[in-house]
Amino acid sequence: MDATDLDYRARTRSGCIPPELVSRLLERGHDDVVELQAGRGEWFCALAWARVLSGQGREADAWEALAPYVATGWWTAVVAAAELLEGWGRIDEAIDVTRIRMEAGHPMALEAYARLLARHGRAEEAFNLLVPHVDDWVLATTLVDVASVAGRDEEAVALLAARIRADHCCDGPWCCRGLDPDTALGLLATIRERQGHIVEAIALLRRRQITSVNGRDQLAGLLARHGRIEELRAYAALDGHGEAVQQLAELLEEDSDVKGAIAVYGQADGPAARDPNAAYELAQLLTRNGRGADAIAVMRAQADAHPNDDWILHALSELCLGQDRPADGLAHLDALDAQRGGEGEWELYWMRLPLIAACSGIDEAVKRARAHPEGNTWYAAEHIAHLFAGAGRIEEAVAVLRQHDRRNSHDLAGYLVDLGRVEEALTTLLHKTPPPVVPTTHLWSEEPPF
């Protein structure tokens, strides 16, 4: 086995048995297949099989399943091995296997190593290791977490405060290569909050230029955790604070104030009218509380305002299905097609298939799908097969996907496993030629996972 090849196949799910299929094999009693493939270089099989063995108390066998992968130096395998060892109480071995990769220079190993040390009575050592790397935002975050265990919060505060430049102005959440001021402020606020200095934490977070990163607003979360409802309400009222709106609505719903939660979104003139994401959250809130018709009305208004946004149309279609009103969903999609002067492209067409099936049956939905100009494409086959499978007609789903087996190999293999045709499923997945070897001295990937 080669670390580069393992990493490529695991990241791309190409030329391998993917984790969802491994789970399917185990669920259907094909443990022997998973065990066999684990010894043939199939990482997801090896990982799942090691966990099965571990659950049975067979530690030596579980380690043997992972050992060849760990020996390549591949970081993903090292992490899995360390987790097993830690779970077995073999802490020194877990630390050693992680330390080896850290000393080899793996960029992710120091974080894992430091957290492992901190969990097992060596937080001081972990903190000292991290101090020279505080300009890396990932390691700075780790340092803040470790500081709590090590009792060195104030040292962490001093390190972070020294890196906040008053004259710096970020134009985006990732404009700085290292530790940007907004992240440093957020980490300082984390420390102050856990020390009980809530007012200071709030003041720090109000200094940020960028309030939301990856769909999370730290200030909104802090205000919600400490029951500062009126401050959260005022913060949510500011433009661009959609996450705070959602946080406030969730908090009110948890307190059984459903009417207040709905009012937060201000259906006529509030966030739900301006922001499709807020409208979607409102629709989910209404649905959870027995107001499906109102939820449909909210998303229909968004679909009218954004007729080319497929995710909005999909959300509306799902709502209509869930409320047993498929005809209403179809009527809206038909009206949209009429506005465009004819049948839409597949990207906007396929979502009507479950609605047609609910109104007129699977066969009618399949017939209309195949009549579409793109009905014979590989991507249409995926949706048609899903219709058949949903009706328990697995053989027909397989027949559809067989026409495009190289593009739909994962779905096809899953249905073949459902039929008990395991060898055929594996052949479908593993017939692909391996990726070209890219010369590299690294045992990890710096490519983003998206």
C-alpha angles and dihedrals in degrees: 000000000000125000094221093052092045091051093048094050094044094050097043097033084225125147092358142089104267121224095251090057092047088055089049092052092051093046090054094049100257095134091139091059092051091048092049094048091047087066092048099063099273102141099192090051091050093049094048093044092049089053091049091051091046090054088054092053093250097134097160092052092046091052091048090055092055101034098088091053093046089050090064090063091237106160097219090058092045091054092049091049093049091051091053093047091049090049090053091052092249092131099159091054091048090051092047096051090051094044092056091059092044091054089048088060103252106167095222098042099080093060093049092044093049094048091048091052092048092052091056108047100279100098094129090058091046093051092051091050091053100046096083090052100051091118088070106085094213093052091041088057090049090049091054091052093046092046090066092057093041094048092237102119095132092054089052090050091053092049093050097043090054089061098055110099114197092208096053118108120189119206093194141009093263102038092114120067093209133027107335121206094249092055091046090052090050092051092048089052090051090057094045092048094053089048088056095249094130098159091053091047090052091049091052093051092049088061093064120110094205113046102182129049123175092351094305128114109194095196093052090051092049093050091048094049091054097044095245091151100162093049090049090048091053091046092049090052091066118098115261096023098112094144090056090052090053092045092052093047092049091049093051092046090052088053089053092250095130093156090054092047091053091047090056089069092050098212097208102037108001138085093298091062094049104035124050091204091056089046090053092051089049090051091052090049092051092048093050089054099049099263100117095147091056090047091054090049091053094052093041089058089052092048090053091050095044106030094165098052102101095193090060091050090047091051090050092049092050091050092051090050093047092050092048091246103118093146090062091053092049092048091056093048091047091051089050091052090050090054089053093050099248148354114341129234118276094259088067097029104058095068090068092063097083088046092053090046091052091050103036108009138263096285093056091049091050091046092053092044092054091048091059114102089243094040094112097053125110092247092052089050090061092058095043091050090050089056092053093045091050088058092049093253095130097157090058091048089054092049091054094049093045088073090064102024097149093056096040100035097130095052092042093051091050093054091046090055089051087056092049093248094130100155090051090050092052092048089053092054102038102043093090120108114250119257119265113271111252112207109240140148092209126095094202139053127247092190116113116249092237 
